Amino acid sequence: MLETLVTSKTRIKLLLKFFLNAQTKSYLRSLEGEFGESTNAIRLELNKFEEAGMLKADVKGNKKVYQANTKHPLFEDIHNIIKKYIGIDRVIEQIIGKVGQLQKVYLIGEYAKGVDSGIIDFLLVGKQFNHEYIANMTSIAERKVERKIRFLFMDPEEFVGQVPTAEAGLLLWEN
């Protein structure tokens, strides 16, 4: 779907990297290693995003560190499009209904860092999880989003002091 609208694979990777989790920061050389692409292709796209005001950059030492500009008028729209592209919205809709006494849902793992790994990891915080329901809904959601889905379950008492860092976890839902 997104590939139809955005023809540059580098641009799609950058959108995922910076607009799924706005706390994600990165610099050119780390993106080169992560994407497996030339610095020139990445630099061109970064410059376009920066010129459009969609990314902001800070110089730290000899590195230019990029991050999404959450104040940009299109930030929320792009963020929502990226969530829909990955299928996070559909997964949340599928599991929240009868999952148990759910308090919070976090996106963790590679997708929380903006890396399209093909495996979506969620942290569910709550009690009395209906594992059979979750398993059934997970298989349905996996077919819809065409990605593997994994869950980590945590009791609220266990969770105290375990809040994922901004770069490692993204709060998606809270009761």
Buried (B, 14 or more C-beta within 10 A) or exposed (E): EBEEEBEBEBBBBBBBBBBBBBBBBBBBEEBBEBBEBEEEBBBBBBEBBBEEEBBBBEEEEEBBBBBBBEEBEEBEEBBEBBBBBBBBBBBBEBBBEEBBEBBBBBBBBBBBBBBBEEEBBBBBBBEEBBEEBBEBBBEEBBEEBEBEBEBEBBEEEEBEEEBBEBBBBBBBBEE
